[in-house]
């Protein structure tokens, strides 16, 4: 009977040691895995931030010289962040015209008109926009001006159509 208790005791000690080793290794493995995943996520986030900054290089939001253009005259200073949606809305309002948006640089083909889908203000003078008639797509570079009365003037610099 004493031997049975001795074997049970030794067996329980071995079981306890193996269980302790298993869970301590498991915790170390999970910590190491967490560190690796965290490092990869931080690296991915850093890489995406750099890509975003590169992609946004030509944008009014990140172009200090273009921003200064609107703030140069203290008496007539314009906040570019408030100006951007107004410019975009003014350009998009031309989509409602029966012949389509004249600032696509393209004439209406058949019964379908060209409208601007998306635009980006590059600086204090240029806008790039994507347009389509539902079948044909293109891009246009537009010059814009802020008039003294707060309205906007647009002028097509160049327009291209993509092949089907």
Number of C-alpha atoms within 10 A of each C-alpha: 6 7 8 9 10 11 12 12 12 12 12 12 12 12 12 12 11 12 12 12 12 12 11 12 12 12 12 12 12 12 12 12 12 12 12 12 12 12 12 12 12 12 12 12 12 12 12 12 12 12 12 11 13 10 10 14 13 14 18 22 16 14 15 11 12 17 18 15 15 17 15 11 10 8 7 10 12 18 12 19 11 9 13 16 12 15 21 15 10 15 22 17 13 17 19 11 11 11 16 19 22 20 26 28 21 19 14 17 11 6 8 15 20 25 26 24 14 13 19 16 21 20 21 21 15 20 24 17 20 19 24 20 17 10 8 13 18 19 21 22 22 23 19 20 15 16 9 8 6 11 11 14 13 18 16 16 15 14 18 15 16 9 7 6
